[in-house]
């Protein structure tokens, strides 16, 4: 999965990325990409609200998003802050579709 240096941990980091970052919307996710001078490694954060489903469903979606981001990590530019928000429809979609959406947005906004 994602190592500690590759995770957003503070609420202020999430807020700054969502407010100031560029946005890429897809059918089941919304990806926000900002830049941070604090670190040279890309950092990821995930927002999966209760509207997505039960705790089991939310954790499944979060694990899937983390796996996609860990796979795409080498192609992301350094210093990028990325927040991925799962929409309620993400609960019913398969992994391949979710992966395709996230990879498309990451390639468009955060690739090297």
C-alpha positions as a Python dict, from the first residue, in 0.01 Angstrom:
ca = {
    (1, 'X'): (0, 0, 0),
    (2, 'X'): (107, 360, 40),
    (3, 'X'): (396, 441, 272),
    (4, 'X'): (362, 712, 538),
    (5, 'X'): (550, 978, 332),
    (6, 'X'): (300, 924, 49),
    (7, 'X'): (-10, 999, 256),
    (8, 'X'): (-185, 1323, 340),
    (9, 'X'): (-247, 1322, 714),
    (10, 'X'): (-350, 1673, 814),
    (11, 'X'): (-692, 1820, 752),
    (12, 'X'): (-534, 2146, 638),
    (13, 'X'): (-351, 1958, 360),
    (14, 'X'): (-678, 1806, 241),
    (15, 'X'): (-852, 2142, 251),
    (16, 'X'): (-574, 2322, 62),
    (17, 'X'): (-564, 2057, -209),
    (18, 'X'): (-940, 2054, -260),
    (19, 'X'): (-970, 2434, -261),
    (20, 'X'): (-663, 2529, -464),
    (21, 'X'): (-595, 2218, -671),
    (22, 'X'): (-711, 2148, -1022),
    (23, 'X'): (-1015, 1922, -1049),
    (24, 'X'): (-1080, 1620, -1268),
    (25, 'X'): (-1431, 1476, -1247),
    (26, 'X'): (-1530, 1127, -1355),
    (27, 'X'): (-1849, 926, -1318),
    (28, 'X'): (-1756, 769, -983),
    (29, 'X'): (-1470, 983, -847),
    (30, 'X'): (-1347, 1341, -830),
    (31, 'X'): (-971, 1392, -825),
    (32, 'X'): (-806, 1709, -696),
    (33, 'X'): (-440, 1770, -776),
    (34, 'X'): (-238, 2045, -609),
    (35, 'X'): (128, 2109, -551),
    (36, 'X'): (316, 2121, -226),
    (37, 'X'): (661, 2264, -162),
    (38, 'X'): (684, 2078, 170),
    (39, 'X'): (786, 1744, 25),
    (40, 'X'): (941, 1599, -288),
    (41, 'X'): (726, 1286, -289),
    (42, 'X'): (367, 1278, -415),
    (43, 'X'): (109, 1250, -138),
    (44, 'X'): (-240, 1100, -158),
    (45, 'X'): (-555, 1142, 46),
    (46, 'X'): (-894, 977, 13),
    (47, 'X'): (-1242, 1100, 100),
    (48, 'X'): (-1510, 831, 120),
    (49, 'X'): (-1820, 963, 294),
    (50, 'X'): (-2108, 777, 456),
    (51, 'X'): (-2316, 840, 145),
    (52, 'X'): (-2107, 577, -32),
    (53, 'X'): (-2238, 299, 192),
    (54, 'X'): (-2169, 99, 503),
    (55, 'X'): (-1830, 88, 674),
    (56, 'X'): (-1740, -233, 491),
    (57, 'X'): (-1822, -74, 154),
    (58, 'X'): (-1634, 247, 234),
    (59, 'X'): (-1324, 58, 342),
    (60, 'X'): (-1336, -158, 30),
    (61, 'X'): (-1351, 151, -191),
    (62, 'X'): (-1067, 314, 6),
    (63, 'X'): (-849, 3, -30),
    (64, 'X'): (-916, -9, -404),
    (65, 'X'): (-823, 358, -444),
    (66, 'X'): (-504, 307, -242),
    (67, 'X'): (-406, 11, -462),
    (68, 'X'): (-459, 214, -780),
    (69, 'X'): (-251, 503, -644),
    (70, 'X'): (29, 274, -525),
    (71, 'X'): (45, 128, -875),
    (72, 'X'): (51, 473, -1038),
    (73, 'X'): (301, 621, -789),
    (74, 'X'): (612, 602, -1017),
    (75, 'X'): (443, 809, -1287),
    (76, 'X'): (331, 1094, -1055),
    (77, 'X'): (540, 1411, -1041),
    (78, 'X'): (716, 1494, -717),
    (79, 'X'): (552, 1736, -478),
    (80, 'X'): (198, 1663, -599),
    (81, 'X'): (-82, 1654, -342),
    (82, 'X'): (-371, 1441, -464),
    (83, 'X'): (-711, 1397, -300),
    (84, 'X'): (-957, 1147, -447),
    (85, 'X'): (-1322, 1177, -345),
    (86, 'X'): (-1539, 871, -403),
    (87, 'X'): (-1894, 944, -514),
    (88, 'X'): (-2187, 724, -397),
    (89, 'X'): (-2194, 540, -731),
    (90, 'X'): (-1841, 408, -661),
    (91, 'X'): (-1994, 142, -437),
    (92, 'X'): (-2152, -39, -730),
    (93, 'X'): (-1870, -20, -984),
    (94, 'X'): (-1606, -287, -1042),
    (95, 'X'): (-1234, -240, -977),
    (96, 'X'): (-1134, -212, -1344),
    (97, 'X'): (-1371, 78, -1408),
    (98, 'X'): (-1264, 259, -1092),
    (99, 'X'): (-898, 206, -1183),
    (100, 'X'): (-949, 338, -1537),
    (101, 'X'): (-1114, 658, -1409),
    (102, 'X'): (-847, 734, -1151),
    (103, 'X'): (-556, 655, -1385),
    (104, 'X'): (-707, 879, -1656),
    (105, 'X'): (-733, 1172, -1414),
    (106, 'X'): (-385, 1116, -1272),
    (107, 'X'): (-233, 1100, -1619),
    (108, 'X'): (-411, 1419, -1717),
    (109, 'X'): (-331, 1625, -1407),
    (110, 'X'): (-37, 1477, -1215),
    (111, 'X'): (189, 1281, -1446),
    (112, 'X'): (558, 1356, -1489),
}
